[in-house]
Amino acid sequence: MPLLPTLSTFFIVLSAVLVAAGWVLIIKNRKSSHRKVMIAAAISALIFFIIYASRTIFVGNTSFGGPDDIKAFYTIFLVFHILLATVGAVFGIVTLTFAFNRKIKKHEKIGPVTSIIWFFTAITGVAVYLLLYIIYDGGKTTSMIKAILGT
C-alpha cells in the first residue's frame, strides 16, 4: 500500500466519521462537544487536502491501471468524485463560516446537506483509492512539476 494515498484516504474517512459523530452530538443537544468534533472533522479534512495537494504537486497523480474496458467508467466516476469533493469543500467552508459567525439558523439549514455531501465524498474517495491502489495496480505517476517542465 502506498503511504501518502493511504494516509490521505485515512484522513478523509476520519473527517466523515467525525462529521457523523458531530451529527449525533447535535441531535443530543451537546453543542460544545458538537463544536469540538466538527472542528476536528474540518482539521482532518484540511490535513487530507494538504497531503493530497502536496502529493499531486511533488509526486504526481497515479493514472488508472485497471483494464481498458472499464477505464471510461472509472474516469466518469473520478470526475463525479472530484465534483462532489469540490462542492463538499465549498459547502463545508460556508457551513463553518455560518457557525463561527453565529448565524446558527443558516448553519442548521445547510449543515445536514453539507454532511451528506461529505459522506458521499468520503465513500467515493475510498472507492477511487481502492480502484487505484488495491484492486488494480496503479498506472503511471507523473508530478505536476515534471509535467510543466516537460521532464
N, CA, C and O atoms as a GROMACS GRO file, in nm:
protein
  604
    1MET      N    1   0.085  -0.119   0.000
    1MET     CA    2   0.000   0.000   0.000
    1MET      C    3   0.089   0.125   0.000
    1MET      O    4   0.182   0.135   0.080
    2PRO      N    5   0.061   0.218  -0.088
    2PRO     CA    6   0.140   0.341  -0.092
    2PRO      C    7   0.108   0.430   0.028
    2PRO      O    8  -0.008   0.445   0.066
    3LEU      N    9   0.211   0.488   0.087
    3LEU     CA   10   0.195   0.563   0.212
    3LEU      C   11   0.106   0.687   0.199
    3LEU      O   12   0.007   0.698   0.271
    4LEU      N   13   0.140   0.779   0.110
    4LEU     CA   14   0.066   0.906   0.105
    4LEU      C   15  -0.081   0.889   0.064
    4LEU      O   16  -0.168   0.948   0.129
    5PRO      N   17  -0.113   0.811  -0.039
    5PRO     CA   18  -0.255   0.791  -0.070
    5PRO      C   19  -0.331   0.722   0.044
    5PRO      O   20  -0.447   0.755   0.070
    6THR      N   21  -0.266   0.629   0.112
    6THR     CA   22  -0.330   0.559   0.224
    6THR      C   23  -0.354   0.658   0.338
    6THR      O   24  -0.461   0.659   0.399
    7LEU      N   25  -0.255   0.741   0.365
    7LEU     CA   26  -0.266   0.839   0.472
    7LEU      C   27  -0.374   0.943   0.441
    7LEU      O   28  -0.455   0.976   0.528
    8SER      N   29  -0.375   0.994   0.319
    8SER     CA   30  -0.476   1.094   0.285
    8SER      C   31  -0.616   1.033   0.289
    8SER      O   32  -0.710   1.099   0.333
    9THR      N   33  -0.630   0.909   0.243
    9THR     CA   34  -0.761   0.842   0.248
    9THR      C   35  -0.805   0.822   0.393
    9THR      O   36  -0.922   0.839   0.426
   10PHE      N   37  -0.712   0.788   0.479
   10PHE     CA   38  -0.743   0.774   0.622
   10PHE      C   39  -0.803   0.904   0.676
   10PHE      O   40  -0.904   0.902   0.747
   11PHE      N   41  -0.742   1.017   0.643
   11PHE     CA   42  -0.788   1.145   0.697
   11PHE      C   43  -0.925   1.186   0.641
   11PHE      O   44  -1.003   1.249   0.712
   12ILE      N   45  -0.955   1.151   0.517
   12ILE     CA   46  -1.086   1.186   0.464
   12ILE      C   47  -1.194   1.099   0.529
   12ILE      O   48  -1.304   1.146   0.556
   13VAL      N   49  -1.160   0.972   0.552
   13VAL     CA   50  -1.255   0.884   0.622
   13VAL      C   51  -1.274   0.930   0.766
   13VAL      O   52  -1.386   0.934   0.817
   14LEU      N   53  -1.163   0.967   0.831
   14LEU     CA   54  -1.172   1.018   0.969
   14LEU      C   55  -1.261   1.141   0.974
   14LEU      O   56  -1.342   1.155   1.066
   15SER      N   57  -1.248   1.230   0.877
   15SER     CA   58  -1.333   1.351   0.877
   15SER      C   59  -1.480   1.314   0.865
   15SER      O   60  -1.564   1.375   0.931
   16ALA      N   61  -1.512   1.216   0.782
   16ALA     CA   62  -1.652   1.173   0.767
   16ALA      C   63  -1.705   1.109   0.895
   16ALA      O   64  -1.819   1.133   0.934
   17VAL      N   65  -1.622   1.028   0.962
   17VAL     CA   66  -1.662   0.966   1.088
   17VAL      C   67  -1.686   1.074   1.194
   17VAL      O   68  -1.781   1.067   1.271
   18LEU      N   69  -1.599   1.173   1.197
   18LEU     CA   70  -1.616   1.283   1.293
   18LEU      C   71  -1.740   1.366   1.262
   18LEU      O   72  -1.809   1.410   1.354
   19VAL      N   73  -1.770   1.387   1.135
   19VAL     CA   74  -1.894   1.458   1.098
   19VAL      C   75  -2.015   1.378   1.147
   19VAL      O   76  -2.109   1.435   1.201
   20ALA      N   77  -2.012   1.247   1.130
   20ALA     CA   78  -2.122   1.163   1.178
   20ALA      C   79  -2.136   1.174   1.330
   20ALA      O   80  -2.246   1.184   1.382
   21ALA      N   81  -2.022   1.173   1.400
   21ALA     CA   82  -2.025   1.187   1.546
   21ALA      C   83  -2.080   1.325   1.585
   21ALA      O   84  -2.157   1.337   1.681
   22GLY      N   85  -2.040   1.428   1.510
   22GLY     CA   86  -2.091   1.562   1.538
   22GLY      C   87  -2.240   1.572   1.517
   22GLY      O   88  -2.309   1.643   1.590
   23TRP      N   89  -2.290   1.502   1.416
   23TRP     CA   90  -2.433   1.499   1.390
   23TRP      C   91  -2.507   1.436   1.508
   23TRP      O   92  -2.609   1.489   1.553
   24VAL      N   93  -2.456   1.325   1.560
   24VAL     CA   94  -2.517   1.259   1.676
   24VAL      C   95  -2.514   1.352   1.796
   24VAL      O   96  -2.612   1.362   1.870
   25LEU      N   97  -2.402   1.419   1.816
   25LEU     CA   98  -2.389   1.508   1.931
   25LEU      C   99  -2.488   1.624   1.925
   25LEU      O  100  -2.546   1.661   2.028
   26ILE      N  101  -2.509   1.682   1.808
   26ILE     CA  102  -2.602   1.796   1.800
   26ILE      C  103  -2.746   1.748   1.818
   26ILE      O  104  -2.828   1.821   1.874
   27ILE      N  105  -2.777   1.628   1.772
   27ILE     CA  106  -2.911   1.572   1.796
   27ILE      C  107  -2.935   1.556   1.946
   27ILE      O  108  -3.047   1.575   1.994
   28LYS      N  109  -2.828   1.522   2.019
   28LYS     CA  110  -2.838   1.507   2.165
   28LYS      C  111  -2.823   1.640   2.238
   28LYS      O  112  -2.816   1.645   2.360
   29ASN      N  113  -2.817   1.750   2.159
   29ASN     CA  114  -2.807   1.886   2.212
   29ASN      C  115  -2.678   1.910   2.292
   29ASN      O  116  -2.676   1.990   2.385
   30ARG      N  117  -2.573   1.840   2.255
   30ARG     CA  118  -2.443   1.859   2.320
   30ARG      C  119  -2.361   1.953   2.231
   30ARG      O  120  -2.270   1.910   2.160
   31LYS      N  121  -2.396   2.081   2.237
   31LYS     CA  122  -2.342   2.181   2.145
   31LYS      C  123  -2.191   2.199   2.158
   31LYS      O  124  -2.122   2.212   2.057
   32SER      N  125  -2.139   2.202   2.278
   32SER     CA  126  -1.994   2.221   2.297
   32SER      C  127  -1.917   2.103   2.238
   32SER      O  128  -1.817   2.123   2.169
   33SER      N  129  -1.962   1.982   2.264
   33SER     CA  130  -1.896   1.863   2.207
   33SER      C  131  -1.910   1.861   2.055
   33SER      O  132  -1.816   1.826   1.984
   34HIS      N  133  -2.028   1.899   2.006
   34HIS     CA  134  -2.052   1.906   1.861
   34HIS      C  135  -1.950   2.000   1.796
   34HIS      O  136  -1.890   1.966   1.694
   35ARG      N  137  -1.932   2.116   1.856
   35ARG     CA  138  -1.839   2.215   1.802
   35ARG      C  139  -1.697   2.159   1.794
   35ARG      O  140  -1.630   2.173   1.692
   36LYS      N  141  -1.652   2.097   1.902
   36LYS     CA  142  -1.516   2.042   1.907
   36LYS      C  143  -1.497   1.932   1.803
   36LYS      O  144  -1.395   1.927   1.734
   37VAL      N  145  -1.595   1.843   1.793
   37VAL     CA  146  -1.584   1.732   1.698
   37VAL      C  147  -1.587   1.782   1.554
   37VAL      O  148  -1.515   1.731   1.469
   38MET      N  149  -1.671   1.881   1.527
   38MET     CA  150  -1.678   1.934   1.392
   38MET      C  151  -1.551   2.011   1.354
   38MET      O  152  -1.509   2.007   1.238
   39ILE      N  153  -1.490   2.078   1.450
   39ILE     CA  154  -1.362   2.143   1.423
   39ILE      C  155  -1.256   2.036   1.394
   39ILE      O  156  -1.174   2.053   1.303
   40ALA      N  157  -1.259   1.927   1.470
   40ALA     CA  158  -1.166   1.817   1.444
   40ALA      C  159  -1.191   1.757   1.306
   40ALA      O  160  -1.096   1.718   1.237
   41ALA      N  161  -1.317   1.748   1.265
   41ALA     CA  162  -1.350   1.698   1.131
   41ALA      C  163  -1.294   1.791   1.023
   41ALA      O  164  -1.240   1.745   0.923
   42ALA      N  165  -1.307   1.920   1.044
   42ALA     CA  166  -1.255   2.017   0.948
   42ALA      C  167  -1.102   2.011   0.941
   42ALA      O  168  -1.045   2.020   0.833
   43ILE      N  169  -1.038   1.995   1.055
   43ILE     CA  170  -0.892   1.983   1.057
   43ILE      C  171  -0.849   1.855   0.985
   43ILE      O  172  -0.752   1.855   0.910
   44SER      N  173  -0.920   1.748   1.008
   44SER     CA  174  -0.891   1.622   0.940
   44SER      C  175  -0.905   1.637   0.789
   44SER      O  176  -0.821   1.588   0.713
   45ALA      N  177  -1.010   1.704   0.745
   45ALA     CA  178  -1.030   1.728   0.601
   45ALA      C  179  -0.918   1.817   0.546
   45ALA      O  180  -0.871   1.797   0.434
   46LEU      N  181  -0.875   1.914   0.624
   46LEU     CA  182  -0.766   2.003   0.582
   46LEU      C  183  -0.634   1.924   0.570
   46LEU      O  184  -0.558   1.945   0.476
   47ILE      N  185  -0.608   1.836   0.666
   47ILE     CA  186  -0.488   1.751   0.659
   47ILE      C  187  -0.493   1.665   0.533
   47ILE      O  188  -0.393   1.651   0.463
   48PHE      N  189  -0.611   1.608   0.504
   48PHE     CA  190  -0.628   1.532   0.379
   48PHE      C  191  -0.587   1.619   0.260
   48PHE      O  192  -0.507   1.577   0.176
   49PHE      N  193  -0.642   1.740   0.254
   49PHE     CA  194  -0.617   1.827   0.139
   49PHE      C  195  -0.470   1.863   0.126
   49PHE      O  196  -0.416   1.867   0.015
   50ILE      N  197  -0.403   1.890   0.238
   50ILE     CA  198  -0.261   1.925   0.235
   50ILE      C  199  -0.179   1.807   0.182
   50ILE      O  200  -0.091   1.826   0.098
   51ILE      N  201  -0.207   1.687   0.231
   51ILE     CA  202  -0.136   1.568   0.183
   51ILE      C  203  -0.165   1.547   0.035
   51ILE      O  204  -0.073   1.524  -0.044
   52TYR      N  205  -0.293   1.555  -0.002
   52TYR     CA  206  -0.331   1.531  -0.142
   52TYR      C  207  -0.268   1.634  -0.236
   52TYR      O  208  -0.212   1.598  -0.339
   53ALA      N  209  -0.277   1.761  -0.200
   53ALA     CA  210  -0.222   1.867  -0.286
   53ALA      C  211  -0.070   1.857  -0.295
   53ALA      O  212  -0.014   1.872  -0.404
   54SER      N  213  -0.004   1.832  -0.184
   54SER     CA  214   0.142   1.817  -0.185
   54SER      C  215   0.184   1.700  -0.271
   54SER      O  216   0.277   1.710  -0.352
   55ARG      N  217   0.116   1.589  -0.255
   55ARG     CA  218   0.147   1.470  -0.334
   55ARG      C  219   0.123   1.495  -0.483
   55ARG      O  220   0.203   1.454  -0.567
   56THR      N  221   0.014   1.564  -0.513
   56THR     CA  222  -0.017   1.594  -0.653
   56THR      C  223   0.090   1.681  -0.716
   56THR      O  224   0.131   1.658  -0.830
   57ILE      N  225   0.136   1.781  -0.642
   57ILE     CA  226   0.237   1.873  -0.696
   57ILE      C  227   0.374   1.808  -0.707
   57ILE      O  228   0.440   1.819  -0.810
   58PHE      N  229   0.417   1.740  -0.601
   58PHE     CA  230   0.556   1.692  -0.596
   58PHE      C  231   0.575   1.548  -0.645
   58PHE      O  232   0.679   1.516  -0.703
   59VAL      N  233   0.477   1.461  -0.621
   59VAL     CA  234   0.490   1.321  -0.663
   59VAL      C  235   0.409   1.297  -0.789
   59VAL      O  236   0.457   1.235  -0.884
   60GLY      N  237   0.288   1.347  -0.789
   60GLY     CA  238   0.201   1.333  -0.905
   60GLY      C  239   0.078   1.252  -0.876
   60GLY      O  240   0.060   1.199  -0.767
   61ASN      N  241  -0.006   1.244  -0.974
   61ASN     CA  242  -0.127   1.163  -0.966
   61ASN      C  243  -0.101   1.032  -1.039
   61ASN      O  244  -0.026   1.026  -1.136
   62THR      N  245  -0.164   0.928  -0.990
   62THR     CA  246  -0.150   0.796  -1.049
   62THR      C  247  -0.265   0.772  -1.145
   62THR      O  248  -0.381   0.791  -1.110
   63SER      N  249  -0.232   0.732  -1.265
   63SER     CA  250  -0.337   0.701  -1.362
   63SER      C  251  -0.398   0.564  -1.331
   63SER      O  252  -0.338   0.484  -1.260
   64PHE      N  253  -0.515   0.540  -1.385
   64PHE     CA  254  -0.584   0.413  -1.363
   64PHE      C  255  -0.507   0.302  -1.432
   64PHE      O  256  -0.475   0.311  -1.550
   65GLY      N  257  -0.478   0.196  -1.358
   65GLY     CA  258  -0.402   0.085  -1.412
   65GLY      C  259  -0.484  -0.039  -1.439
   65GLY      O  260  -0.430  -0.145  -1.472
   66GLY      N  261  -0.614  -0.026  -1.423
   66GLY     CA  262  -0.702  -0.142  -1.444
   66GLY      C  263  -0.729  -0.168  -1.591
   66GLY      O  264  -0.670  -0.104  -1.678
   67PRO      N  265  -0.818  -0.261  -1.618
   67PRO     CA  266  -0.848  -0.299  -1.757
   67PRO      C  267  -0.903  -0.182  -1.838
   67PRO      O  268  -0.977  -0.097  -1.787
   68ASP      N  269  -0.865  -0.180  -1.964
   68ASP     CA  270  -0.909  -0.073  -2.055
   68ASP      C  271  -1.060  -0.069  -2.071
   68ASP      O  272  -1.117   0.039  -2.092
   69ASP      N  273  -1.127  -0.184  -2.061
   69ASP     CA  274  -1.271  -0.186  -2.084
   69ASP      C  275  -1.352  -0.119  -1.972
   69ASP      O  276  -1.470  -0.091  -1.990
   70ILE      N  277  -1.290  -0.092  -1.857
   70ILE     CA  278  -1.362  -0.018  -1.752
   70ILE      C  279  -1.301   0.120  -1.725
   70ILE      O  280  -1.346   0.192  -1.637
   71LYS      N  281  -1.198   0.155  -1.801
   71LYS     CA  282  -1.131   0.284  -1.781
   71LYS      C  283  -1.227   0.402  -1.797
   71LYS      O  284  -1.220   0.498  -1.721
   72ALA      N  285  -1.315   0.396  -1.894
   72ALA     CA  286  -1.410   0.505  -1.916
   72ALA      C  287  -1.505   0.519  -1.796
   72ALA      O  288  -1.538   0.631  -1.755
   73PHE      N  289  -1.548   0.406  -1.740
   73PHE     CA  290  -1.636   0.410  -1.622
   73PHE      C  291  -1.562   0.468  -1.501
   73PHE      O  292  -1.617   0.546  -1.424
   74TYR      N  293  -1.436   0.428  -1.487
   74TYR     CA  294  -1.353   0.482  -1.379
   74TYR      C  295  -1.339   0.634  -1.394
   74TYR      O  296  -1.353   0.708  -1.296
   75THR      N  297  -1.312   0.679  -1.514
   75THR     CA  298  -1.292   0.822  -1.539
   75THR      C  299  -1.419   0.901  -1.506
   75THR      O  300  -1.412   1.006  -1.443
   76ILE      N  301  -1.534   0.850  -1.547
   76ILE     CA  302  -1.662   0.916  -1.516
   76ILE      C  303  -1.682   0.920  -1.364
   76ILE      O  304  -1.722   1.023  -1.309
   77PHE      N  305  -1.653   0.808  -1.298
   77PHE     CA  306  -1.666   0.801  -1.153
   77PHE      C  307  -1.571   0.900  -1.085
   77PHE      O  308  -1.609   0.967  -0.989
   78LEU      N  309  -1.446   0.909  -1.135
   78LEU     CA  310  -1.348   1.001  -1.079
   78LEU      C  311  -1.393   1.146  -1.094
   78LEU      O  312  -1.380   1.225  -1.001
   79VAL      N  313  -1.445   1.180  -1.211
   79VAL     CA  314  -1.494   1.317  -1.234
   79VAL      C  315  -1.609   1.347  -1.137
   79VAL      O  316  -1.615   1.456  -1.079
   80PHE      N  317  -1.701   1.251  -1.119
   80PHE     CA  318  -1.810   1.266  -1.023
   80PHE      C  319  -1.754   1.290  -0.883
   80PHE      O  320  -1.801   1.379  -0.812
   81HIS      N  321  -1.654   1.211  -0.844
   81HIS     CA  322  -1.594   1.227  -0.711
   81HIS      C  323  -1.530   1.365  -0.696
   81HIS      O  324  -1.547   1.430  -0.593
   82ILE      N  325  -1.457   1.410  -0.796
   82ILE     CA  326  -1.391   1.540  -0.790
   82ILE      C  327  -1.493   1.653  -0.778
   82ILE      O  328  -1.475   1.745  -0.698
   83LEU      N  329  -1.599   1.646  -0.857
   83LEU     CA  330  -1.706   1.748  -0.848
   83LEU      C  331  -1.772   1.746  -0.710
   83LEU      O  332  -1.796   1.851  -0.650
   84LEU      N  333  -1.800   1.626  -0.661
   84LEU     CA  334  -1.861   1.611  -0.529
   84LEU      C  335  -1.769   1.667  -0.421
   84LEU      O  336  -1.815   1.736  -0.330
   85ALA      N  337  -1.640   1.637  -0.429
   85ALA     CA  338  -1.543   1.687  -0.330
   85ALA      C  339  -1.533   1.839  -0.335
   85ALA      O  340  -1.523   1.904  -0.230
   86THR      N  341  -1.536   1.895  -0.453
   86THR     CA  342  -1.529   2.040  -0.467
   86THR      C  343  -1.652   2.107  -0.407
   86THR      O  344  -1.641   2.203  -0.331
   87VAL      N  345  -1.768   2.055  -0.442
   87VAL     CA  346  -1.893   2.108  -0.385
   87VAL      C  347  -1.894   2.090  -0.233
   87VAL      O  348  -1.932   2.180  -0.159
   88GLY      N  349  -1.850   1.972  -0.187
   88GLY     CA  350  -1.846   1.945  -0.044
   88GLY      C  351  -1.753   2.039   0.030
   88GLY      O  352  -1.784   2.084   0.140
   89ALA      N  353  -1.638   2.069  -0.030
   89ALA     CA  354  -1.543   2.162   0.033
   89ALA      C  355  -1.602   2.302   0.043
   89ALA      O  356  -1.590   2.367   0.147
   90VAL      N  357  -1.666   2.348  -0.064
   90VAL     CA  358  -1.729   2.481  -0.062
   90VAL      C  359  -1.840   2.485   0.042
   90VAL      O  360  -1.849   2.579   0.122
   91PHE      N  361  -1.925   2.383   0.042
   91PHE     CA  362  -2.033   2.376   0.142
   91PHE      C  363  -1.975   2.373   0.283
   91PHE      O  364  -2.027   2.437   0.374
   92GLY      N  365  -1.865   2.297   0.300
   92GLY     CA  366  -1.802   2.288   0.431
   92GLY      C  367  -1.752   2.422   0.480
   92GLY      O  368  -1.773   2.458   0.596
   93ILE      N  369  -1.687   2.496   0.394
   93ILE     CA  370  -1.637   2.629   0.430
   93ILE      C  371  -1.753   2.723   0.465
   93ILE      O  372  -1.746   2.796   0.563
   94VAL      N  373  -1.859   2.719   0.385
   94VAL     CA  374  -1.976   2.804   0.412
   94VAL      C  375  -2.041   2.764   0.545
   94VAL      O  376  -2.076   2.850   0.625
   95THR      N  377  -2.056   2.634   0.567
   95THR     CA  378  -2.119   2.585   0.690
   95THR      C  379  -2.038   2.625   0.812
   95THR      O  380  -2.094   2.671   0.912
   96LEU      N  381  -1.906   2.609   0.805
   96LEU     CA  382  -1.820   2.650   0.916
   96LEU      C  383  -1.825   2.801   0.938
   96LEU      O  384  -1.826   2.848   1.052
   97THR      N  385  -1.828   2.876   0.830
   97THR     CA  386  -1.835   3.023   0.840
   97THR      C  387  -1.963   3.065   0.910
   97THR      O  388  -1.961   3.152   0.997
   98PHE      N  389  -2.074   3.004   0.872
   98PHE     CA  390  -2.201   3.035   0.941
   98PHE      C  391  -2.190   3.004   1.090
   98PHE      O  392  -2.235   3.083   1.173
   99ALA      N  393  -2.130   2.891   1.124
   99ALA     CA  394  -2.119   2.853   1.266
   99ALA      C  395  -2.032   2.951   1.342
   99ALA      O  396  -2.069   2.998   1.450
  100PHE      N  397  -1.914   2.982   1.287
  100PHE     CA  398  -1.822   3.072   1.357
  100PHE      C  399  -1.875   3.215   1.367
  100PHE      O  400  -1.842   3.287   1.461
  101ASN      N  401  -1.959   3.254   1.270
  101ASN     CA  402  -2.018   3.389   1.274
  101ASN      C  403  -2.152   3.391   1.347
  101ASN      O  404  -2.224   3.490   1.345
  102ARG      N  405  -2.184   3.280   1.411
  102ARG     CA  406  -2.307   3.266   1.492
  102ARG      C  407  -2.435   3.287   1.412
  102ARG      O  408  -2.536   3.334   1.465
  103LYS      N  409  -2.430   3.251   1.284
  103LYS     CA  410  -2.551   3.253   1.201
  103LYS      C  411  -2.609   3.112   1.208
  103LYS      O  412  -2.608   3.037   1.110
  104ILE      N  413  -2.660   3.079   1.326
  104ILE     CA  414  -2.694   2.941   1.360
  104ILE      C  415  -2.811   2.890   1.276
  104ILE      O  416  -2.811   2.773   1.237
  105LYS      N  417  -2.909   2.971   1.248
  105LYS     CA  418  -3.023   2.925   1.165
  105LYS      C  419  -2.975   2.881   1.027
  105LYS      O  420  -3.017   2.777   0.976
  106LYS      N  421  -2.888   2.960   0.967
  106LYS     CA  422  -2.834   2.923   0.836
  106LYS      C  423  -2.745   2.799   0.848
  106LYS      O  424  -2.748   2.711   0.763
  107HIS      N  425  -2.667   2.794   0.955
  107HIS     CA  426  -2.581   2.678   0.980
  107HIS      C  427  -2.665   2.551   0.996
  107HIS      O  428  -2.632   2.447   0.940
  108GLU      N  429  -2.772   2.561   1.071
  108GLU     CA  430  -2.860   2.445   1.093
  108GLU      C  431  -2.925   2.398   0.963
  108GLU      O  432  -2.950   2.279   0.944
  109LYS      N  433  -2.952   2.492   0.874
  109LYS     CA  434  -3.017   2.458   0.747
  109LYS      C  435  -2.920   2.390   0.650
  109LYS      O  436  -2.956   2.291   0.585
  110ILE      N  437  -2.799   2.442   0.640
  110ILE     CA  438  -2.704   2.390   0.542
  110ILE      C  439  -2.620   2.274   0.597
  110ILE      O  440  -2.570   2.193   0.519
  111GLY      N  441  -2.606   2.264   0.728
  111GLY     CA  442  -2.522   2.161   0.790
  111GLY      C  443  -2.557   2.018   0.748
  111GLY      O  444  -2.467   1.944   0.708
  112PRO      N  445  -2.683   1.978   0.756
  112PRO     CA  446  -2.716   1.841   0.715
  112PRO      C  447  -2.687   1.813   0.567
  112PRO      O  448  -2.644   1.703   0.532
  113VAL      N  449  -2.709   1.911   0.482
  113VAL     CA  450  -2.680   1.895   0.339
  113VAL      C  451  -2.529   1.877   0.320
  113VAL      O  452  -2.485   1.790   0.245
  114THR      N  453  -2.452   1.960   0.388
  114THR     CA  454  -2.306   1.952   0.380
  114THR      C  455  -2.258   1.815   0.427
  114THR      O  456  -2.171   1.754   0.365
  115SER      N  457  -2.316   1.768   0.536
  115SER     CA  458  -2.276   1.638   0.590
  115SER      C  459  -2.301   1.525   0.491
  115SER      O  460  -2.215   1.439   0.472
  116ILE      N  461  -2.416   1.526   0.430
  116ILE     CA  462  -2.449   1.420   0.333
  116ILE      C  463  -2.354   1.426   0.213
  116ILE      O  464  -2.306   1.322   0.167
  117ILE      N  465  -2.327   1.545   0.163
  117ILE     CA  466  -2.232   1.559   0.052
  117ILE      C  467  -2.096   1.506   0.095
  117ILE      O  468  -2.029   1.437   0.018
  118TRP      N  469  -2.054   1.538   0.218
  118TRP     CA  470  -1.923   1.494   0.265
  118TRP      C  471  -1.916   1.343   0.282
  118TRP      O  472  -1.813   1.282   0.253
  119PHE      N  473  -2.025   1.281   0.328
  119PHE     CA  474  -2.027   1.135   0.340
  119PHE      C  475  -2.007   1.070   0.204
  119PHE      O  476  -1.928   0.976   0.190
  120PHE      N  477  -2.077   1.120   0.103
  120PHE     CA  478  -2.063   1.064  -0.031
  120PHE      C  479  -1.925   1.093  -0.090
  120PHE      O  480  -1.870   1.012  -0.165
  121THR      N  481  -1.868   1.208  -0.055
  121THR     CA  482  -1.732   1.239  -0.099
  121THR      C  483  -1.634   1.138  -0.040
  121THR      O  484  -1.547   1.086  -0.110
  122ALA      N  485  -1.648   1.110   0.088
  122ALA     CA  486  -1.558   1.014   0.154
  122ALA      C  487  -1.576   0.874   0.094
  122ALA      O  488  -1.478   0.804   0.069
  123ILE      N  489  -1.699   0.833   0.073
  123ILE     CA  490  -1.725   0.700   0.017
  123ILE      C  491  -1.667   0.686  -0.123
  123ILE      O  492  -1.602   0.587  -0.155
  124THR      N  493  -1.691   0.786  -0.207
  124THR     CA  494  -1.637   0.779  -0.343
  124THR      C  495  -1.485   0.792  -0.342
  124THR      O  496  -1.417   0.735  -0.428
  125GLY      N  497  -1.430   0.867  -0.246
  125GLY     CA  498  -1.285   0.879  -0.233
  125GLY      C  499  -1.221   0.745  -0.198
  125GLY      O  500  -1.116   0.710  -0.252
  126VAL      N  501  -1.284   0.672  -0.108
  126VAL     CA  502  -1.234   0.538  -0.073
  126VAL      C  503  -1.243   0.446  -0.195
  126VAL      O  504  -1.152   0.367  -0.220
  127ALA      N  505  -1.351   0.457  -0.270
  127ALA     CA  506  -1.366   0.374  -0.390
  127ALA      C  507  -1.255   0.404  -0.492
  127ALA      O  508  -1.199   0.313  -0.551
  128VAL      N  509  -1.223   0.532  -0.511
  128VAL     CA  510  -1.115   0.570  -0.602
  128VAL      C  511  -0.983   0.512  -0.552
  128VAL      O  512  -0.906   0.456  -0.630
  129TYR      N  513  -0.957   0.524  -0.424
  129TYR     CA  514  -0.836   0.469  -0.364
  129TYR      C  515  -0.827   0.318  -0.387
  129TYR      O  516  -0.723   0.266  -0.428
  130LEU      N  517  -0.937   0.248  -0.361
  130LEU     CA  518  -0.938   0.102  -0.380
  130LEU      C  519  -0.911   0.065  -0.526
  130LEU      O  520  -0.836  -0.028  -0.554
  131LEU      N  521  -0.974   0.138  -0.618
  131LEU     CA  522  -0.956   0.109  -0.761
  131LEU      C  523  -0.814   0.139  -0.809
  131LEU      O  524  -0.761   0.070  -0.896
  132LEU      N  525  -0.753   0.243  -0.752
  132LEU     CA  526  -0.618   0.283  -0.796
  132LEU      C  527  -0.505   0.203  -0.732
  132LEU      O  528  -0.402   0.179  -0.796
  133TYR      N  529  -0.524   0.162  -0.608
  133TYR     CA  530  -0.410   0.106  -0.535
  133TYR      C  531  -0.431  -0.035  -0.479
  133TYR      O  532  -0.333  -0.103  -0.449
  134ILE      N  533  -0.553  -0.079  -0.464
  134ILE     CA  534  -0.578  -0.209  -0.400
  134ILE      C  535  -0.629  -0.312  -0.501
  134ILE      O  536  -0.570  -0.419  -0.516
  135ILE      N  537  -0.737  -0.280  -0.570
  135ILE     CA  538  -0.798  -0.375  -0.663
  135ILE      C  539  -0.710  -0.393  -0.787
  135ILE      O  540  -0.690  -0.505  -0.833
  136TYR      N  541  -0.659  -0.283  -0.840
  136TYR     CA  542  -0.571  -0.286  -0.957
  136TYR      C  543  -0.439  -0.220  -0.922
  136TYR      O  544  -0.432  -0.138  -0.830
  137ASP      N  545  -0.335  -0.257  -0.994
  137ASP     CA  546  -0.207  -0.188  -0.978
  137ASP      C  547  -0.221  -0.050  -1.042
  137ASP      O  548  -0.278  -0.036  -1.150
  138GLY      N  549  -0.167   0.050  -0.974
  138GLY     CA  550  -0.174   0.186  -1.027
  138GLY      C  551  -0.099   0.199  -1.158
  138GLY      O  552  -0.002   0.126  -1.183
  139GLY      N  553  -0.143   0.290  -1.239
  139GLY     CA  554  -0.075   0.318  -1.365
  139GLY      C  555   0.042   0.412  -1.342
  139GLY      O  556   0.098   0.418  -1.232
  140LYS      N  557   0.078   0.484  -1.445
  140LYS     CA  558   0.192   0.576  -1.441
  140LYS      C  559   0.162   0.695  -1.348
  140LYS      O  560   0.049   0.742  -1.340
  141THR      N  561   0.265   0.742  -1.279
  141THR     CA  562   0.255   0.859  -1.192
  141THR      C  563   0.353   0.964  -1.243
  141THR      O  564   0.472   0.936  -1.259
  142THR      N  565   0.304   1.084  -1.269
  142THR     CA  566   0.388   1.195  -1.313
  142THR      C  567   0.355   1.318  -1.228
  142THR      O  568   0.238   1.351  -1.209
  143SER      N  569   0.457   1.384  -1.179
  143SER     CA  570   0.434   1.502  -1.096
  143SER      C  571   0.393   1.621  -1.182
  143SER      O  572   0.427   1.628  -1.300
  144MET      N  573   0.320   1.712  -1.121
  144MET     CA  574   0.277   1.832  -1.190
  144MET      C  575   0.399   1.914  -1.233
  144MET      O  576   0.402   1.970  -1.343
  145ILE      N  577   0.499   1.919  -1.146
  145ILE     CA  578   0.620   1.996  -1.178
  145ILE      C  579   0.690   1.937  -1.300
  145ILE      O  580   0.729   2.011  -1.390
  146LYS      N  581   0.705   1.804  -1.305
  146LYS     CA  582   0.767   1.739  -1.421
  146LYS      C  583   0.684   1.761  -1.547
  146LYS      O  584   0.738   1.783  -1.655
  147ALA      N  585   0.553   1.755  -1.533
  147ALA     CA  586   0.466   1.777  -1.648
  147ALA      C  587   0.480   1.919  -1.701
  147ALA      O  588   0.483   1.941  -1.822
  148ILE      N  589   0.489   2.017  -1.610
  148ILE     CA  590   0.503   2.157  -1.651
  148ILE      C  591   0.639   2.180  -1.717
  148ILE      O  592   0.648   2.248  -1.819
  149LEU      N  593   0.744   2.123  -1.656
  149LEU     CA  594   0.879   2.144  -1.709
  149LEU      C  595   0.910   2.056  -1.829
  149LEU      O  596   1.010   2.075  -1.898
  150GLY      N  597   0.823   1.958  -1.853
  150GLY     CA  598   0.843   1.870  -1.968
  150GLY      C  599   0.956   1.771  -1.949
  150GLY      O  600   1.018   1.727  -2.046
  151THR      N  601   0.984   1.736  -1.824
  151THR     CA  602   1.092   1.638  -1.799
  151THR      C  603   1.039   1.501  -1.767
  151THR      O  604   1.116   1.408  -1.744
   0.00000   0.00000   0.00000
